Amino acid sequence: MKTSPRRLFAALLAALLPAAALHAAEEKVVRVYNWSDYIDEAILQDFEQETGIKVVYDVFDSNEVLETKLLAGSTGYDVVVPTANFLTRQIKAGVFQKLDLAKLPNVAANRWDVVSERLAQYEGVNDYSVNYMWGTTGLGYNEAKIKERMADAPLDSWDLLFKKDVVAKFADCGIYVLDTPEEVVPAALNYLGLDPNSTKEADLKKAEALLKSIRPYIKKFHSSEYINALANGDICLALGWSGDILQARDRAAEAGNNVVVHYLIPKEGALMWFDQMAIPKDAPHPDNALTFINYIYKGEVHAKASNYINYANGNKAAQAFINKEILEDPAIYPDAQTLQRLYIKLPYDPKVQRTITRLWTNLKSGK
């Protein structure tokens, strides 16, 4: 029997509909790549219930790991969370898509100008990303172990780590340092009274010499293990991120193990950094990514994340829901005077980045 074109089209359409429906169901997903220990998992569950979009959530613990994946392309991720100075050069490399604020009404309404104005120093960052969390890079220490070894320890200064005669006293109780040269090298430069963003060869050599002078006393370079190490009393000093150290403080208190952890923003100044939510240009589910980011920017949702991880965020509306002890903690939300002592880190160009990478490799290997 001869089949008419109309009947043939109808048959094909009927055959394709189940496949299309299956494809649509499979696409109800958003793949997120974020830092470890950086969200209240209840937020992800609430998002899934409210939107019907499944969250596939993976973690990393260094910008270098994330950047390698992004520059290689085809990560499969829809939302990633790089730090602003890395994000700037990734934008220039064409990694991300520009955000449409018309599709992000919560972001448009709730962005905090204090954070957005500082982010404006990074070219393109406010156009291609929104702030997830921000914080500082300073020192965490075990009160009892430090005072036991040095009653008059300089608990307001980078001397605690960068002065050889001081840090040598703490080597036996364990010192961890972030495995992040883009933050540690500027800290050394700043301590020396130099521009933390300097790329001058002479300045970098001075920073390298300082870091090498304290290298024998550093037990480990790692960007996440210091949280539990501090909380358990396994180490007495760490150069780390503010919220991580405050998490260690809280974990120790909850464990009731008599470990008291403090976080220090040194008087000489410290890095103010920004972790940004962005959408890769080849994200497989860009609309779901926008839905996810917009959901995070609900004031009560963003506050829930900050309350869980002890980090400040760039959402002004969230402050009405953030726990009072967090909002009023100067280690998390620094006062105006402290903010003036904070510097930002601009991206290195490729040539300087190679120099920094080589410096760091040699430092870690003890060469």
C-alpha positions in Angstrom: 0.0 0.0 0.0 1.3 3.4 -0.9 1.9 5.7 2.0 1.2 9.4 1.6 3.8 12.0 2.6 1.5 13.2 5.3 1.1 9.8 6.9 4.9 9.2 6.6 5.6 12.5 8.4 3.1 11.6 11.2 4.7 8.2 11.6 8.2 9.7 11.8 7.0 12.3 14.3 5.4 9.6 16.5 8.6 7.7 16.5 10.7 10.7 17.4 8.5 12.0 20.2 9.5 9.3 22.8 13.2 9.9 22.1 12.7 13.7 22.4 10.9 13.3 25.7 13.7 11.0 27.0 16.3 13.6 25.9 14.5 16.4 27.6 14.3 14.3 30.8 18.0 13.6 30.7 18.7 17.3 30.3 17.1 18.2 33.7 20.5 18.3 35.2 23.2 20.9 36.1 26.8 19.9 36.6 28.6 22.0 39.2 32.4 22.1 39.8 33.2 23.8 43.1 35.8 24.0 45.8 35.8 21.2 48.5 34.0 21.8 51.8 32.2 24.8 50.2 28.5 24.4 50.4 25.7 23.1 52.6 24.4 20.0 50.8 20.9 20.8 51.9 21.0 23.7 49.4 21.5 21.2 46.6 18.7 19.1 47.8 16.3 22.0 48.1 17.3 23.2 44.6 16.4 19.8 43.2 13.1 19.7 44.9 12.1 23.2 43.9 13.3 23.1 40.2 13.3 19.4 39.3 16.8 19.8 38.1 19.3 17.2 39.4 22.7 18.6 40.6 25.8 16.6 39.8 28.4 18.2 42.1 32.1 17.6 41.9 34.9 19.3 43.8 38.5 20.5 43.4 41.0 22.1 45.8 43.1 24.3 43.6 42.6 26.9 40.8 45.3 25.2 38.8 43.3 21.9 38.6 40.2 23.8 37.5 42.1 26.0 35.0 43.8 23.0 33.3 40.3 21.5 32.7 38.8 24.7 31.5 41.6 25.5 29.0 41.4 21.9 27.6 37.7 22.5 26.9 34.7 20.2 27.0 34.7 19.8 30.7 31.0 18.9 30.7 30.4 21.4 33.6 27.7 24.0 33.6 28.8 26.1 36.6 32.4 26.5 37.8 33.9 28.6 40.6 37.3 30.0 39.8 39.0 32.8 41.8 38.8 36.2 40.2 42.5 36.6 39.2 42.4 33.2 37.4 39.0 34.1 36.0 40.3 37.2 34.3 42.8 35.4 32.1 40.3 32.6 31.4 37.9 35.3 30.1 40.6 36.5 27.8 41.1 32.9 26.6 37.4 32.8 25.6 36.5 30.2 28.2 33.2 31.7 29.5 30.0 33.1 28.2 28.8 36.5 29.2 25.9 36.5 31.8 22.5 37.8 30.9 21.3 39.7 34.0 17.7 39.6 32.6 17.8 35.9 33.3 19.3 36.5 36.7 16.8 38.7 38.5 18.1 37.8 42.0 21.6 38.7 41.0 20.5 42.0 39.5 18.6 42.9 42.7 21.0 41.5 45.3 24.6 42.1 44.2 26.5 44.0 47.0 28.2 47.1 45.6 31.1 46.8 48.1 32.1 43.6 46.5 31.2 44.5 42.9 33.3 47.7 43.1 36.4 45.7 44.2 35.7 43.1 41.5 35.6 45.9 38.9 39.4 46.0 39.2 39.4 42.7 37.3 38.7 43.3 33.7 35.4 41.6 32.6 34.7 39.7 35.8 31.5 41.5 36.7 30.2 40.7 33.2 31.1 37.0 33.1 30.6 36.0 36.7 28.9 36.6 40.0 30.4 36.3 43.5 29.9 33.1 45.3 32.1 33.8 48.4 34.9 36.1 49.3 37.4 36.1 52.1 41.0 36.6 53.1 44.2 34.6 53.2 45.9 34.7 56.6 47.1 32.5 59.5 45.3 30.0 61.6 46.9 28.8 64.8 46.4 26.5 67.8 46.4 28.8 70.7 47.8 26.4 73.3 50.6 24.9 71.2 51.8 28.4 70.0 51.8 29.9 73.5 53.5 26.8 74.9 56.4 27.3 72.6 56.5 31.1 72.6 54.7 33.0 75.3 55.1 36.3 73.5 54.4 35.0 70.0 53.5 37.8 67.6 49.9 36.9 67.2 49.1 40.0 65.1 51.8 39.6 62.5 53.1 37.6 59.5 56.2 37.3 61.7 54.5 34.2 63.1 55.3 32.5 59.8 57.8 34.6 57.9 60.3 35.5 60.6 62.8 32.6 60.7 63.6 32.8 64.4 59.9 32.7 65.3 58.6 30.1 62.9 61.5 27.7 63.9 59.9 27.4 67.3 56.8 25.8 65.8 58.3 23.3 63.4 57.9 20.4 65.8 54.1 20.9 66.2 53.4 21.1 62.4 53.1 23.9 59.9 50.9 23.7 56.7 51.0 26.2 53.9 48.5 26.5 51.0 49.7 24.9 47.8 48.9 28.1 45.9 51.8 30.2 44.7 49.5 32.9 43.4 48.6 33.7 47.0 51.7 32.7 49.0 54.2 34.7 46.9 52.2 37.9 47.1 51.9 37.4 50.9 55.7 37.2 51.0 56.1 40.3 48.8 53.7 42.2 51.0 55.5 41.2 54.2 58.8 42.5 52.6 57.1 45.9 52.0 56.9 45.3 48.3 54.0 45.5 45.9 52.2 42.1 46.3 51.4 42.3 42.5 55.0 43.0 41.6 56.4 40.9 38.7 59.9 42.5 38.9 62.6 39.8 38.8 64.4 41.4 41.7 61.3 41.4 43.9 60.4 37.9 43.1 63.9 36.7 44.0 63.5 38.5 47.4 60.2 36.7 47.9 61.7 33.4 46.9 64.6 33.9 49.3 62.2 34.6 52.2 60.1 31.5 51.4 63.2 29.3 51.1 64.4 30.6 54.5 61.3 29.1 56.2 61.0 26.0 54.0 62.7 23.7 56.4 60.0 24.3 59.0 57.0 23.7 56.7 55.6 20.2 57.1 53.2 20.2 54.1 51.9 22.2 51.2 48.2 21.5 50.8 45.0 23.5 50.1 42.4 21.6 52.1 44.0 19.1 54.6 44.9 21.9 57.0 41.2 22.2 58.1 41.0 18.8 59.8 44.7 19.0 60.8 44.0 22.2 62.8 40.7 21.0 64.2 42.3 17.7 65.4 45.3 19.5 66.9 47.7 17.7 64.5 49.3 21.0 63.5 49.8 24.3 65.3 50.0 26.8 62.4 48.6 27.1 58.9 48.6 29.7 56.1 45.1 29.3 54.8 41.8 30.7 53.8 39.7 32.5 56.4 36.6 30.4 56.2 38.5 27.1 56.2 40.3 28.1 59.4 37.1 29.2 61.0 35.6 25.8 60.0 38.5 24.2 61.8 37.8 26.3 64.8 34.1 25.2 64.8 34.9 21.5 64.2 37.3 21.6 67.2 34.7 23.2 69.4 32.1 20.7 68.3 34.5 17.8 69.0 35.2 19.1 72.5 38.8 18.1 72.1 40.2 21.2 73.9 41.7 22.5 70.7 41.2 26.3 70.4 41.9 27.6 66.9 42.1 31.3 66.0 42.3 33.1 62.6 44.6 36.1 62.1 44.5 38.8 59.5 48.0 40.2 60.0 48.6 43.8 60.7 50.8 44.1 57.6 47.8 43.3 55.4 46.5 40.3 53.6 44.9 39.1 50.4 41.2 39.7 49.7 40.1 37.1 47.2 36.8 36.4 45.4 35.5 33.0 44.2 33.1 33.6 41.3 30.3 31.5 39.7 30.7 31.4 35.9 29.3 29.4 33.0 31.7 27.8 30.5 31.1 28.7 26.9 30.6 25.0 26.0 28.3 24.3 29.1 25.9 21.6 28.0 23.0 23.0 30.1 23.4 26.8 30.2 19.8 27.5 31.0 20.0 25.2 34.0 23.2 26.9 35.0 21.4 30.3 35.1 18.6 28.8 37.1 21.2 27.4 39.6 23.0 30.7 40.0 19.8 32.7 40.3 18.7 30.2 43.0 21.9 30.7 45.0 21.3 34.5 44.9 18.1 34.2 46.9 19.0 36.0 50.1 18.1 33.2 52.4 19.8 30.6 50.2 23.1 32.4 50.0 23.0 33.1 53.7 22.5 29.4 54.4 25.8 28.7 52.5 27.7 31.4 54.4 26.3 30.2 57.7 27.5 26.7 57.0 31.0 27.4 55.7 31.9 30.7 57.6 32.6 32.8 54.5 31.3 36.1 53.5 29.4 36.5 50.2 28.7 39.2 47.7 24.9 39.2 48.2 23.6 42.2 50.1 20.1 40.6 50.7 21.7 37.6 52.3 23.0 39.7 55.2 19.4 39.8 56.7 19.6 36.0 57.1 23.3 35.5 58.1 23.9 34.4 61.7 24.7 37.4 63.8 28.0 35.9 65.1 29.2 35.5 61.5 28.0 38.9 60.2 29.7 40.6 63.2 32.9 38.6 63.2 35.7 40.8 61.8 37.5 37.7 60.6 34.7 37.1 58.2 33.3 40.5 57.5 36.3 42.8 58.2 35.6 46.3 59.5 36.4 49.4 57.3 39.9 49.8 58.8 40.8 46.2 58.1 39.5 46.4 54.6 41.9 49.2 53.9 44.8 46.8 54.7 43.6 44.2 52.2 45.0 43.9 48.7 43.8 42.1 45.7 45.8 39.8 43.4 45.8 40.6 39.7 46.5 37.8 37.1 50.0 37.0 36.0 50.8 37.1 32.3 52.0 33.7 30.8 55.7 34.5 31.1 55.5 35.5 34.8 53.2 32.6 35.5 55.9 30.2 34.3 58.5 32.0 36.5 56.1 31.6 39.5 55.4 28.0 38.8 59.1 27.2 38.5 59.8 29.1 41.8 57.1 27.2 43.5 58.2 23.8 42.2 61.7 24.4 43.4 60.5 25.7 46.8 58.3 22.6 47.4 61.1 20.2 46.4 63.6 22.0 48.6 65.9 23.0 45.8 
